Amino acid sequence: MTLQRNIIHLGDALQLINEVEDESIDLIVCDGPYGVTDNEWDRIPNIQEYNLDLIKRFSAKLKDGGALYLFGKPNCIDFIDYRPYLNLKSKIVWYQPSRLAQGRVNYTNNYDIICYFVKGSRPRCYNLDSIRVAQLVELEHRLRCERVPSVKNGKYGKTKFNGKGKNPGDVWGDIKQLTYKSKELVCREALNTIQKPIKLMERLVLASSNPGDLVLDPFSGVGTCPAVCKRNGRDFTGFEINVEFVKLANARLKCVEAQLPLGI
Ligand SMILES: C[S@@+](CC[C@H](N)C(=O)[O-])C[C@H]1O[C@@H](n2cnc3c(N)ncnc32)[C@H](O)[C@@H]1O
């Protein structure tokens, strides 16, 4: 049986995944349990083993070259061997300097990790031009640098600068975590542990899928990734266990349909 597209299915992702056809998905955005909060769904005794199980089961659903982004805390894939299933291309640091919690006996953790995996050696797509960010270095200095050769693989090559902006790199400090003042926040309950910024999800979707592709969001929450997919001409399949979140997500999808701003 094939699950209907462009719907957020209410239920347990770990069961619903069995209904997804093998090698049918272009991109998986997996923003599930972090194993750090008191939410019932987040009480995972061993988050690394949990993530390994997800990687194993979800990777079977990816097409060759498909990407999987896994969200978590810095230790989310420590000491597990994901290599039989996926290649880890980058560990993106989502830097959140304004986090309010302050450690007293250790350095405050102020970043999440987004593990970028690819099935096979080469990604089906990496749409750099869709995700370029502003250059930080002023134009005059950049032009001066262009005339200076840089060393790569033992050869000399020219540093190329692109007028449309630069690669966002693997430390993302330009996307702020939502606050209770954010226009896009759908409800107070979604603050902190649930809702991710549209800009963050959009960067992943634009980079690693093309229009018409199928994106799986197994932990849809209030539907940020599905809404981004719909807005950018990607198909999606969503799973979410909380019926209230599914309702909020559906309302956001309606906003996209009506070409209204993504905020309720
Ligand atoms: C971090 S939130 C995802 C938020 C989402 N990216 C957004 O921006 O709204 C994780 C979500 O996964 C859901 N969830 C947790 N375990 C689940 C499971 N086994 N099956 C389906 N949904 C689950 C939770 O209810 C929660 O809404």
PDBQT file of the ligand as one rigid body, heavy atoms in Angstrom, charges set to zero:
ROOT
HETATM    1  C1  LIG A 301      10.608  18.424  17.531  1.00  0.00    +0.000 C 
HETATM    2  S1  LIG A 301       8.959  18.203  17.162  1.00  0.00    +0.000 S 
HETATM    3  C2  LIG A 301       8.910  18.486  15.423  1.00  0.00    +0.000 C 
HETATM    4  C3  LIG A 301       8.511  19.883  15.111  1.00  0.00    +0.000 C 
HETATM    5  C4  LIG A 301       8.366  20.224  13.651  1.00  0.00    +0.000 C 
HETATM    6  N1  LIG A 301       9.602  20.149  12.951  1.00  0.00    +0.000 N 
HETATM    7  C5  LIG A 301       7.787  21.641  13.519  1.00  0.00    +0.000 C 
HETATM    8  O1  LIG A 301       8.485  22.550  13.108  1.00  0.00    +0.000 OA
HETATM    9  O2  LIG A 301       6.630  21.800  13.931  1.00  0.00    +0.000 OA
HETATM   10  C6  LIG A 301       8.737  16.481  17.255  1.00  0.00    +0.000 C 
HETATM   11  C7  LIG A 301       7.319  16.036  16.997  1.00  0.00    +0.000 C 
HETATM   12  O3  LIG A 301       7.311  14.628  16.862  1.00  0.00    +0.000 OA
HETATM   13  C8  LIG A 301       6.097  14.119  17.396  1.00  0.00    +0.000 C 
HETATM   14  N2  LIG A 301       6.375  12.700  17.684  1.00  0.00    +0.000 N 
HETATM   15  C9  LIG A 301       7.168  12.200  18.647  1.00  0.00    +0.000 A 
HETATM   16  N3  LIG A 301       7.233  10.858  18.551  1.00  0.00    +0.000 NA
HETATM   17  C10 LIG A 301       6.454  10.510  17.498  1.00  0.00    +0.000 A 
HETATM   18  C11 LIG A 301       6.156   9.272  16.871  1.00  0.00    +0.000 A 
HETATM   19  N4  LIG A 301       6.637   8.107  17.322  1.00  0.00    +0.000 N 
HETATM   20  N5  LIG A 301       5.340   9.286  15.796  1.00  0.00    +0.000 NA
HETATM   21  C12 LIG A 301       4.847  10.456  15.306  1.00  0.00    +0.000 A 
HETATM   22  N6  LIG A 301       5.102  11.652  15.859  1.00  0.00    +0.000 NA
HETATM   23  C13 LIG A 301       5.908  11.685  16.946  1.00  0.00    +0.000 A 
HETATM   24  C14 LIG A 301       5.816  14.999  18.595  1.00  0.00    +0.000 C 
HETATM   25  O4  LIG A 301       4.452  15.010  18.924  1.00  0.00    +0.000 OA
HETATM   26  C15 LIG A 301       6.330  16.350  18.114  1.00  0.00    +0.000 C 
HETATM   27  O5  LIG A 301       5.285  17.105  17.568  1.00  0.00    +0.000 OA
ENDROOT
TORSDOF 0
